[in-house]
Amino acid sequence: MTTYQVSSQTSVNKLAGAISHTIQADNPIKLQAVGAASINQAIKSVAVARLMVEEREVDLFVIPAFSQITIDEQPRTMIELTIHER
């Protein structure tokens, strides 16, 4: 499984391109994001990637999950978006 770390500075179009070129039915992609701005970038990237794969008659679906991590010795909640091809 390919995993991408998403930040608030992540380019939506570049990440969407990476998702659309990497996604395969047997190989889901995981996006990991901490904080509202990075989660926003991740969600927008999935929406744009859906448009990119539409011409291949492929659809994407997302399974969201929470995960606990430690940043600077502080517990934080991370959102993990697992993207599958339908």
Secondary structure as the mmCIF struct_conf table of DSSP 4:
data_model
#
loop_
_struct_conf.conf_type_id
_struct_conf.id
_struct_conf.beg_label_comp_id
_struct_conf.beg_label_asym_id
_struct_conf.beg_label_seq_id
_struct_conf.end_label_comp_id
_struct_conf.end_label_asym_id
_struct_conf.end_label_seq_id
STRN STRN1 THR A 2 VAL A 6
TURN_TY1_P TURN_TY1_P1 SER A 8 GLN A 9
HELX_RH_AL_P HELX_RH_AL_P1 VAL A 12 THR A 22
STRN STRN2 GLN A 24 GLN A 24
TURN_TY1_P TURN_TY1_P2 ALA A 25 ASP A 26
STRN STRN3 ASN A 27 ASN A 27
STRN STRN4 ILE A 29 ALA A 33
BEND BEND1 GLY A 35 GLY A 35
HELX_RH_AL_P HELX_RH_AL_P2 ALA A 36 VAL A 53
HELX_RH_3T_P HELX_RH_3T_P1 GLU A 54 ARG A 56
TURN_TY1_P TURN_TY1_P3 GLU A 57 GLU A 57
STRN STRN5 LEU A 60 ILE A 71
TURN_TY1_P TURN_TY1_P4 ASP A 72 GLU A 73
STRN STRN6 GLN A 74 GLU A 85
#
